[in-house]
Amino acid sequence: MEIAFTAKETGIFRKISEAAAGLGVPCYLIGGFVRDKIIGRPTKDADIVCLGDGIELAHAVAAFFDPKPPVAYFKTFGTAQIKLGDFEIEFVGARRESYTHTSRKPEVAPGTLEDDQNRRDFTINALAVSLGKEDFGTLIDPFNGLVDISNQLIQTPLEPLQTFSDDPLRMMRAIRFAGQLQFAIDAKTFAAIKENAHRIRIVSQERITDELNKIMLCEKPSVGWDLLYKSGLLKLVFPQMVDLQGAEYVDGKGHKDNFYHTLQVLDKMSEKTADLWLRWAAVLHDIGKPATKKFEEGHGWTFHGHEVVGAKMVPKIFTRLKLPLNDKMKLVQKLVLLHLRPISLTKENITDSAIRRLLFDAGEDIDALLMLCNSDITSKNEQKVKRYLQNFELVRQRLQEVEENDRIRNWQPPITGELIMQKFGLPPSKPVGIIKDAIREAILDGIIPNEYEAAYAFMLQKASELNLQAVE
Ligand code: ATP
């Protein structure tokens, strides 16, 4: 099989081939780059393994380019990198690995190409292409990775139980590749993941969360989350999500399985946006449901206040998963808190005031909120979905109309606290807050328009109610 390198890649690989021949060191392209080339996925980084010193080879390769690129190298790991524009090439000596039970960091020793291929996680990741002068471009595929690529199958080159026990991060990687490539995981490999799931505890949270985020950014993230659930890994890495699973019945009345509902919402959200944090908001939108679930006689299942409880859980979950506790977390929290608001507006006579309040509370995140709310409409009953979507469209239109009129979305108070203090000779104090809040409420309730003149007159009126005298 010939691998279709671009002309630029061929030029670069020929130079590497020359440099390696000069040193008398056999070298090979290996791993993800080869896999992605065969699949036809876009590639940017290439790994080169050589039977010698990777750092020395990198320096020799750099000398073939004009201008000569800098070589970044890490002596302790024996690795070196060269960047050619946006193409990054990493060089390392072939190695053999052996593991102890308590760590996923192996003992390493120099090895053959075969040793190096044996230490790879999946057959599709163990393919190598020779960059030797004589056999340039020859594929070396000891584990039939090519067949697995065409069968769209993920399996380990060696015994899977051992492979996953050695480095349990590989379990997360298997599931992530299944999601990214839309490949199946071979049954024996998957059984070994189930059996080794408990070993995930020796993997750092950062590495686990890295994989979760990659699963999250897949075209259809539900695939990875579902595999995490079925493998038993999800219970260990994110138990709150597993609590969503299952439908309970009382008096023949059930509720929907909130785990699968959440996955559906996530996939629908992912069709609309590639933003990681909006996708996290979809995963977490109903996370407060298990804690608020009740069966009410004559009413059925309720989850009152789940949006408030869920929003409170967001920082705790972010902390545990070592996701950043920054504005992105705040955005996710806000969307979880507000996710019922747009749809609740369809149930009543929509007043302008309710619309203005939603615009005010959502602010510039109103579009993200509407996206989540739209994705949240799932049901097996197509009529119901159609009706909900129509109602939702009405709310969207009203939001647009009211926003055009009243410009609430990026609301800035027309009267500032400073102006109130100056006008009535006040220090920063309670009455200033009372007047400011009253102006905001009057605007949101439609008592006065969102304009300076009207707000100024309202301020004077409110101040006289508080017996405040203007000082100028
Ligand atoms: P991506 O860049 O999308 O993460 P990749 O396959 O290039 O995919 P890297 O993490 O860059 O993944 O790893 C490069 C190669 O190193 C892999 O293709 C695989 O052969 C090997 N590899 C990486 N991590 C492991 C691991 N934990 N166990 C065994 N082999 C691994």
Residues whose N, C-alpha, C, O or C-beta is under 5 A from the ligand:
A	BS01	ATP	G31 G32 R119 R120 D121 N125 A126 D167 R170
